Amino acid sequence: MQQRLKQGESYPAAYSTAIKTIGIDTLNDHLPNNSLGIGYVRAVAEINPRITIDTIKRQQAGYHTTHLSSPIASATSIRQVIKAKKTIQHVSELKSVMPDKAYQLIEQHEDDFHDLNDYYPLMQYKLLTTTPVALKQIHGMVEGIEHRLIAAAKKATTASDFIDLVKTKRYTTTRIQRLLIHLLLNLDQETVATAIHQLQNLPAVRSLGQSTIGERYIKVIKKERPMTILTKVTKNLPDYLAIDMRASLVYHLFDHTKTKREYLPPFRHERASR
């Protein structure tokens, strides 16, 4: 894959060629969900080979499909509608393509929806006031791309414009978006490496949502692998969970009163009685 990248191929194309070389040769191996699935297989092999993997074929709407299709729509098309309309009063068209519960949660959303462009001034400021040496410590900042980011930050006025200036066959839009998030959260390489290393023996996990069935499952796995299940945010969170809280606090920068949501108990879902 590295050889293909050096020849100027995009990351998805180089990845597709690489997996064909090792014997995974299907017509659709280059599709995003399949590439993601292979990533899951690799992670399972490294972290917990006992996990059983199953597959579900994607139907009707492709990963990159931007128009709504019923009854199954892509997440991309749903985000496009939300991005264009901004407020819940104008996204009623989503009701027919989303599960009732998911749509109800969007209806209860009190704020205007926001995206990466809203955070661009913060990222631009950091790029323009941080030395290349310091930027290089950010997770994913490799091959001197920090210089390309600084140059783009001097010209672009929105995140969309910034990405257009930076992206190449080698540096895809999604890769740049991830890098911007790492920059926004100040995620350095050492912090991420430590968090990944801890995945093999997590002392605690945080439950964001659960059902009665899920609670029974938690009791079972706690017998096999003792760990603390956090149902509320505590002051002394493990480092890897502190990253999650950091992201939540930054997400709510536009309205600090909304940070209280992060301290609520897990969302509970019960199946409707038949």
Salt bridges, closest charged atoms under 4 A:
GLU9 OE2 - ARG4 NH1 3.10
GLU110 OE1 - ARG261 NH2 3.80
ASP111 OD1 - LYS258 NZ 3.46
ASP111 OD2 - ARG261 NH1 3.49
ASP118 OD2 - LYS86 NZ 3.76
GLU143 OE2 - ARG170 NH2 2.68
GLU146 OE2 - HIS147 NE2 3.83
ASP164 OD1 - LYS167 NZ 3.54
GLU215 OE2 - ARG268 NH1 2.38
ASP244 OD2 - ARG206 NH1 3.34
ASP255 OD2 - LYS258 NZ 2.65
GLU262 OE2 - HIS252 NE2 3.16
GLU270 OE2 - ARG268 NH2 3.05
